[in-house]
Amino acid sequence: QRSTYERPWQPSSRSVTRSARTARRPCSQSARRTRRAPCSRTTTPTITSASPTASTTPTSRTSSRESVRPCKNSGIERRYAHLDEELLGAHPDFSDRALPTLDARIDIASSAVPVLAASAAAKAIAEWGRPAADVTHLVFSTYSAWKAPSGDLHLASLLGLRPTVSRTILSLNGCSGGGRALQLAKELAENNRGARVLVACSELTLIAFYGPQEGRLDTILGHGIFGDGAGAVIVGADPVNCIERPLFEMVFATQTTIPETEDEITMRLMKGGLDFHVSIRVPKLLKSNISSAV
């Protein structure tokens, strides 16, 4: 309730003050945006989904039916991608996971990921109503950029954050990256009076883009449900009256590991890019365990 924000500062007084989202150019003509179902009571920023524009023609009739099914079942009608025909034409070897393309992928993603994140973060800061210099902490989540200095430093520079901003970068968190980033932001705001934490998430599927391959339907599944986009929020406690307008309050955040699920979602950096696997059991595992986690 709004009245809870008028009390003196205390750890339980939580609010997320502004949010924004951005995405790359569309790859299809349908207009509906998509939203993932939450997997905990920690509220996550909306990140627009995307899909590569390259052809994913299957190698057989059977694989054709099997590859189309997850795309239809996802319910996603519109996705966004940084990888377009021009970029793929300049790097045709990206379609073959056996070729050594990791260096080129990292070079492209390391430059584009912070820029995409900055677009979302700039909107969040503008709607927040306070200058970027008032941001005290930055939590940046991505699995797409693999360089040092890392993307959080580049993002801080693009936004004009002060040199003393406390930066944290999260890598290889995958789908849980946004939730984990918000949990960290909540803990930072609760333990540092006056803290304002910018949370930003940005991903490019370019790092894990491949053409179709017989026996690797998980590649088609990944291209069918994942895409390129960014999201950002400002997290803080004890809002400043007449300036900050909280959107919602985070009551609590937890992290729970389901036993014996280590192989259900895997990612491995290889010479041909990021090789990832998402088990078809993941939705059922989440559904059957979500109640015990909250």
N, C-alpha and C positions, 0 to 999 in steps of 0.2 A: 504494500500500500504506500501511497505517496507520503503519508505521515511518518513513515519509518525513516525517511530521509531527513527529517527536521530535527532529530535527536542529536546529541553530541556524538562525536566520532566513537565508534566501537567496532571490534572485528566483525560482528555479524551484519553491519550495515554495508551491504554490497550493491553495487549497481554497475551496469554497463551503459555508458552514456550515449554513444553514437555508433552506428555501423554503416558500412558501405560495401559494395561489391562491384566487380568489373570482370570483363571477359573479352577474349579475342573475337575476331570476326566470325559470323555464323557460317556453318557449313551446310545448312539446309534452310528451307523456306518456312517451316512451321514455327509457331510463335510461342508455344508454352514453355516456360522455364521449369526446371525440375528442382526438387528439394529432397535430400536424403532423410530417411526416418531417423530420429534421434536414438542413440543407444545408451543414453544415461540422462539424468536430469541436468547435467551441465549443458547449457544452451550453446550451440555452435553457430558460427556465422554461416550464412548461405554462400555457397561457392558454386557458380554456374558450371554445369558440366559441358564437356566438349568431346569431339571425336576427330580423328585424322581425316583428311580429305583424300588420301591415297586409296587406290582400289584394293579391295580385300576379296577378290574373286576366289572362291574355294576351288580345290583341286578335284572334287568329285561331287556327284549329286547328293550323296549321303552327307558329306561335310557341308554342302550348301544348306541343306535343311537344318543341320545342327548348328551352323553358325548364324543363321537368320533368327532362330528361336530365341536366344538370349537377348538379342537386340530388341525384338518385339516385346518380350516379357518384361524388359526393364521399364517400359512405360515412358522412356525418354524420347521426346520428339525433336529436341533441338540441342545441339552441342556446339562447342567452340574449339578451334584449334589454331595454334601458332604455325604449325606445319601446313603449308599450302603447296599447290602444284609447282610454284616457282622455286620454293626451297627444296622440295623433293627432286625437282629436275636438276638442281645444282648438286644434290647429294643422292643420286639413285642407289648408292650402296647402302643407304639406311634401311632399305627393305629386306636386306639379307643379314640375319643375325650372325652368320659365320664370318662376316668381314669385319676388320678392325676399324670401327667407326666411333669408338668411345670418345676419343679426343675431340673430334668435330662436334659431336653431340654436346659435350660439356662446354665447349667454347660458346656455342649458340645459347644454351640454356642459362649459363652463368651470367650472361649479359641480359637476357630477356626476362628472367624470373624476377629480379629486383625491380625492373621497370614496371612490370605488370602489378607487382605488389604495391609499388608507390602510387599507382593510379587509384587503387582501392583505398589505400591509407590516406591519401590526400583528401578524398571525399569524406572519409570518417572524421578527419581532423576539422575540416570545414564545417561539418554539421555539429561537431562537438562544441564549437564556439570559442575555443581558446587557442592561442598560438601553438605552433609545433614545438616551440622552445619549452613549453610547459610539460611535455612528455618526459617522464623520469625513467621509464623502463621500456625496452623493446623486446618482445618475444616473437621470433620469426620461425615459421615452420615450413619446410620444403624438403622433398627428396630429389629435386631436379637439378640442383646446382652443387658442384663438387670442386670448389676452388677456395684458396685462401689468398688474400683476405676474403672472407665469406660474404654471402649475400646480405646478411644483416648490416654489415658495415656500409655496403653500397646503398642499401635502402635508407639508412640513417642519413647518408650524405645527400641523396636525392630529395629527402623531405626537409632537410635543413634542421635536423635534430641537434641539440647541443652536444658538444664533445664529451660531456660527462654522463650522457645517457647510458644506463646499464643494459647491455645487450646479451641476449641468450638466443642461440639458434638450435632448432630441433631438426634432426635429419632421420630419414627412413622410418618415420612414424606412420606413413601411409594414411589410411582413412581416419585413423584416430588422432592425426596431427592437430586438427583444430580443437578438439576436446581437451587434449593434453595441454595445449598452449593456453587455453582459457583457465584450466585448473592452476597452472603456474601463475598466471596473471592474478587470479583471485588470492592466492597465497601471498604474493608480493604486495598487493594493495592492502591486505589485512595486517601486514606486519611492518609497513612503512607508511606512517601517517602522511597524508597529502600526496601519496604516489598516484601517478596516472600512467597506466601501462598500455602501450600500443601493441595489440596482437595482430599479426599479419600472417596470412597463409597464401602461398602462391605455388602453382604447379604447371609444368609443361609435360605432356605425355611423350614429347619428342625423345626423351631419354630412354623410353621403353617402347618406341615404335618399331614394328616389324611387319613385313608382309606375311600373307597366310602360309602356313606350313602344315603338311599332312601330319596328323597326330598331335597337333598343338592347338586344340580348340580354346585353351585358356588365353591364347593371344587374341582370338576373335572376341572372346568374352570381355577382355580388358578394353579393347577398342570400342566395344559396344556400350560400356557403362562409365568409362572414365574420360576426362577431357581436361582442357586447359582453362584456368581461371584463377581469381584471387579474391580474398575477402579480408576485411579489417574491422576491428572494433577498438574502442577505448574502454578500459576497465579501471574503476576507481571507487573509493568509498567517500562518504560524507560530501555529496555534491554541493557545489557553490550555487547558492540561490540566484535566480535571474540570469544565470549564464549557462549552466549545465542542465540538460533536460534528460534525465535517465529514461531509457527505454524499458528496462526490466531489471530484476534483481536475481543474482545467482545465490541460491540458498546454500548449496553444498556441491562438492564435486568429489568423485571417487574414481579409482582405477582398479579394475578387477581382472585377473588373468584366469581364463578357463583352463583347467588342467588338461594335459595331453592334446593341446591344439597347436603345438609349435610349428607343425608343418602345413597348417591350413592356409596361411598367407606367408609367402616367402619372397624375398628380393635378394638378388645377387648381382653385383657389378662385374661385368665381363667385358672382353675386348669389343664385343658388338653392341654394347649398351647395357641397360638394366634389364636383367631377365627376371620376370616376376611370375608368380603362380598364385591364383586365387581359387581355392577349393569351392566346389558347388555346395559344400556343407556349411559354409559360413553363414548364410541367412538363417538356417535352422538352428545353428549353434547360438546365434545371438538371440533368436526368439525364445529358445528354451532356457536361457540363462539370464535374461535381462531383469526379470523380477527379483532374483536373488541379489543382483548387483545394486539395486536401488532401495 
